[in-house]
């Protein structure tokens, strides 16, 4: 144990929270083991449903959750621990959420070029009070295209009124200005919840899942444009149906209406002010590369349901991503100061093991899952594929999965993550 009773994290506007201790422990990622990583161990919690898995925080270290007024030194995050252990070369990771019914993936230190379409676009993260220390972008524009109606803009940032948005896989509900929210609801064809549905707060909109049709001609489309503090913009396209998720009961089964139809709810909420959250319901449409060292996010339209993989390691430095994608990138230069890596006196230990682990959900454990979106880690990885003699891949790379946990809609790590090894010391 590092610091007893120092851990505190809250979610869902404070209605759910975890408290406990900061500890050090070993984290195994397939065959790779990192010793002495800092973790928060929740011993007390308030949550609608019992916890099924852990939550992996991947932001800057200054945002690490701890109890207010508690005298605790900020400690390196999980990502920084991987860097300092020598497992990856920089604080870079990529996220592919995929569709609700398929596994997604997360790669530390690399990207998967088969998981997105077209060209990656780099956006500079927005500066906080003094420096870049959070995952904020501008919500530049949202356009809605109803079937058989004219396309129109429902959100637009201006020089006088900029809408900032936090990019957050851990939030299921997309926050929009009230007027824009009402426009989305109008075309959603849903009804306000009366509080009857488990886990669905009163006022959220629900409809039968059978009426949430994806991939059909007569559907409503959305086009979401993001910007940073540079000149680049990036656009994601999705269907309004993508903003619905199934309602589940506490035991994980589908919630149904009186006719036995499974029910879904709209994961969009109204928000006042100019600071919003872009949630997993929107992020699923994109492939996201988070480069904390350079204070940037790069994104492209996701190749949903991809059944192949081409993982490429990314070198440290401002040109690392550009080199990894062979210049297929709209690059940008971050001019603002970026929060640096946190130094520590702890020496992380990196090793490999031949034993395998599954994953745990509550009291039950499961073997490593397979399914759509998964790939064989032993098939595509060879150190000889890298042209850089100082950069090699782990010969036994972990499979990566992310799973949607019921009605919470929260995407959490539930097996292992792909680590792109650099100078891996074993």
Order of alpha helices (4+ residues) and beta strands (2+ residues): beta-beta-beta-alpha-beta-beta-beta-beta-beta-beta-beta-beta-alpha-beta-beta-beta-beta-beta-beta-beta-beta-alpha-beta-beta-beta-alpha-beta-beta-beta-beta-beta-beta-beta
